[in-house]
Amino acid sequence: MRPRTLLVLFLVVAGLGAFIWVFERDLPSADEMRDRDRRVLVMEVDEVEELTLSAAGRVVRLERASKAEGSAAGAGREWTLTEPALGPADSDEVETFLEQIAGLVKERTLEDGSREDLGLTSPRAEIAIGLPTGEVALKLGSPVPASDNAIVELGSGPPFYVVRDSLYEDVSRDPDAWRGRDAIPVERARIQRIEVVEPPTGVSLERAGDVFRLVTPLDDEADDAEVSSLLTSLVDMEIDEFLDEPGQAPELERPLASVRLSVEGRADPILVSIAGGGTDVEESSDSSRFAVRVDGRTFLAETDLALQLARPASDWQSPRWSARRSFEIDRVRVGKDGEELALERRDGNWFRDGEEVGYSAVDGFLRAVTEATGSPSNGTRDSVDQPFEAESGAPALEVTLEFGEDRERLRLFAAGGGYLAERSGRPVGLTMTDGAVDDVLARLEELKAAPALAPAESADASPD
C-alpha cells in the first residue's frame, strides 16, 4: 500500500476517533442505562427544590434554601421546614431521604390493575418532589402481602411498580423528626460580634482577624480559651424538645441571660435568650435543661451558656504575658541586671551571642516566657505610651521577641509582693506572683549556663 494512502487512512481513523470522543464521551454506558431503566424516578438529589410529604393525616413541607442564601453555610444544601412549623430543617436527614427516593428500584412492573385494589385511590402516603422541570408525584399504595414490598405510582399510572416498602416509615415520621436540632445554625467562623445583654455586665467581644478582642467595657485582648469555650456553647447547643405552644416558657419574658450575635452575611443579629427554673443563674444551674429562645423558636436545651454570660469583664481578658508562641520567634534580646543576651535562629539552630547552643535550653526559656500568665491589672495607665504607676527604676527583666518584621517587648517590674508585667501595645498589665516569674528566671539562668556547641555537635543539637 502506498504511503500516501496509509496517511489518508490514518487521518480518517484519527478523525473518527476524535468524533466519538467528543460527541459520545458523556453518553451513559450500557450498565448505566440498565441502572436508569430499573429506577422508579431518575433524578439528581441536588436538583430537588421542594419536598412535600403527606401521611397519617399530617403534611410536612420542606424547601431548599437558594444558593444565594445558602452559599455562606453549605452552598445550597440547607433546607427549611415551612409546614407545620417554620424553621431550619435537618438537612442531612432530608438529603438522605432524597437519596433513598433516587435509589428506589422497580422489583416488578404492573402494566394494568385496579388503582383501588392496589391501594392507590386513597394512598397511604404521597410524596411531591419539586424539580426545575416541574413537580413529580409519587404515591405509596398497599403493601404486598407476605413480602417486604409495596405498590407505588409515579404520576398517573399505569404502569405501577412493586418496590421495597422502605419509604412509608420515613414519610409518616413525626414532623419534629425533620426539624433541625442545631439551636444556632451558623458556623462559628461567621460570628463577628458577641454582645452580652443579660446580665448587664457590659461585655462585648468583637472579631479581629482570627481572634476576638474585648471591646466593652474596656478595650483589651480577649482570652482565646474562654472565647472558644463560649463559641462552642453557642454553635454546639442542640435542641432537646421544641416548645411551639404560646406560653410554654413564660420565664423567657424575663430571661436570666441573653446574648446578641452579629453574623457575617446576615443583616439582623441573632438574639439568644435563656431562662431556668430559678430567679438567678446560680439557682437555675442545678436544672439539667434551660428554656431557650432563638430567632422566634422556643425549646429546651442542656447548656451552661447562662453561667458563662454572667461572668465579669475581667474573666474575658487574656491572662497571657506574651501574645506569641515559642515556635514563631526568630530573634530574642534579654536584659537583666544590666546584662544583655541576644538569641537568633538560623536554619533551625539557635545562636547565643553568636555561638550555637542546644535547642532545648533556648526552647525551655521561650516556652516559659510565652506561657507565663497573670491577673489583668486594669487602670494602671491611660495609654500604651505611658509608664505603669508601679514602675520604679529599671525593669527587673526585659525581653524583646522578634518574628519576621514585627516585634513584641515584655517587661517585668517589682511591685509589692510580686511583679507587674507589661507588654508593648497592650493598655493593661498583669499582676504576676513570685512563683509565676520564678520559672522564667530559672530558665534564663539555665540558658546562660548552657555550653556552646562545638561544630561537630551542631547536627545533633537541632530539633527533629
PECOR-V563166 format. One record per helix or strand. SS is the DSSP state (h for helix, s for strand). FROM is the first residue (numbers start at 1). TO is the last residue. Records with the same first field share a line. If there is no record, write none. Layout:
# PECOR-V563166
SS=FROM-TO + FROM-TO
This chain:
# PECOR-V563166
h=3-24 + 30-38 + 45-47 + 67-73 + 91-102 + 168-171 + 175-178 + 188-190 + 224-235 + 250-254 + 281-284 + 305-309 + 313-316 + 326-328 + 359-370 + 434-449 + 455-461
s=39-39 + 50-55 + 58-64 + 79-83 + 87-89 + 105-105 + 108-110 + 125-131 + 134-143 + 149-154 + 160-164 + 179-179 + 182-182 + 191-198 + 204-208 + 211-216 + 220-222 + 238-238 + 241-242 + 257-263 + 270-275 + 290-294 + 297-301 + 317-317 + 320-320 + 331-336 + 339-346 + 349-352 + 355-357 + 373-373 + 375-377 + 397-403 + 406-415 + 418-423 + 429-433 + 452-452
